[in-house]
């Protein structure tokens, strides 16, 4: 047989095989279609999974399958679908929605940060669904979940996003008896969500990360629920104190609307003295509505920049009572601590709460963890506490001080006067608080800087300085009072003679003796001081004595151990005073300008109406 003939037979055979395969496939499809159409409800089930935007175009099928359509997604993710929802008229949406009588789930997928996108379409579907069920005399509810997702679109896609400012108008109240979960709420949803939804079965409410409503707004939204289990939104303590206020309190012997509450995520706690009060109000609100030992998850976040003081102790105590009253166990709470704490104010050891008895493990653990993160340690002197008796701390305070771990992050320690307080000029320096003796000897292992901003805190500063590897000491005049030379000496002696200080700076000092500073006589009991700076030394009123007074003060200062550099500032001097000082300094120095091994020089102080001098001494 020729090749052409063979090729013809092969072609004929192939065509015959293809035809037979096509006939078999068509027969199978006809059988499948018959099975689908002959099986009651099967076609409707299949069509129910089609996106609504496609389903509505099949007019002969839409009315048949709409009542069995259970899941609706309104999405901006796909270009075609996004365009469809942005163009569809609200009246048509309402018409479709009235046919969706068995809808159980609605998902609204909006572009990130475009919380208004197609929100009118979403609300129209919910309202139309309810109207359709009412028109069909269907009892109960069908809609169970509402989910709002934030999706990321490209910049190119975002240019095609419209319908971002739907009309806001008053909507009727509707009943959604089967709705159990609403998730993905965002900031601007509240201003669009004007209708009151009656949701007695609502169990879960969740907001998108970084979004919230006010406590009062959320209270109105959940006020109809009698089934709450989980509320996920970060609110302040004030906000949470308002969230449950619109729910009815439990009648005597009745369980209450919050009997099933399992999770609150979460509470942001700041440093306001009101926060403890708000936590107490939240506890009372939960308890009166049936939430007793039912919370399995409670998330709390302490804000950055916290100060560990009496206010913080009170807040943590209120949080502890909330936990013990409303949580199933202490393990139910997760507390996120700030990465850095501004300071620890050691006056909290005298908080009245510590006089009431030992701290709970939760309070003690939280306090010590916060203290370990502090970057500064303070003792704050105020008008309220300057007259307090610090000699008898409570046993709980002693135990806490002894167990307080090292404040390892603190690089500085301050004894300061409260910023708004005006203390009496004749107020006496406070005695060292007894509680400080119960701190570990190396309580502040990284603290090199000690600042005492008033003479009132010198004695406290001395004790604190002994518990740190101090290298720099500064004594200020924040309250406008000169510090007594003897008070500075006493403070330095309390630190220990073994200390080696790189610098001591005193802003304003007056001598204990009429002849001038004499602290060099106590040098053996004080630390080594490499650099001594006196910004302002108080001068006598008698011009005849001022020169000797200044020289005596300089000479005594140079007798302190280790001094390599001395700088003394003299202010508010008359020209006669200045001349008298310069005359004595000139007479006492050697011809080469050296006094007791120190190079001595001085110059006029600038920037003052009366003028002054700076006297400096230095040696290698």
BELHUFEN-V862411 format. One record per run of one state. SS is the DSSP state (H for helix, E for strand, - for the rest). FROM is the first residue (numbers start at 1). TO is the last residue. Records with the same first field share a line. If there is no record, write none. Layout:
SS = FROM-TO  FROM-TO
//
This chain:
- = 1-2  39-41  48-51  56-58  69-70  76-78  88-89  100-104  112-118  136-144  152-154  159-173  176-180  186-188  193-196  199-203  208-214  223-229  244-262  270-272  289-294  296-296  303-306  309-309  328-329  337-340  342-342  351-351  356-360  373-373  375-375  382-394  404-411  418-433  439-443  445-448  453-454  466-467  469-471  476-482  496-499  507-508  511-512  514-515  517-518  526-527  535-536  538-542  558-564  571-574  589-593  596-597  606-611  619-620
H = 3-38  42-47  52-55  59-68  79-87  90-99  119-135  155-158  189-192  215-222  237-243  273-288  310-326  330-332  346-350  352-355  361-372  395-403  434-438  455-465  485-495  519-525  543-557  575-588
E = 71-75  105-111  145-151  174-175  181-185  197-198  204-207  230-236  263-269  295-295  297-302  307-308  327-327  333-336  341-341  343-345  374-374  376-381  412-417  444-444  449-452  468-468  472-475  483-484  500-506  509-510  513-513  516-516  528-534  537-537  565-570  594-595  598-605  612-618
//
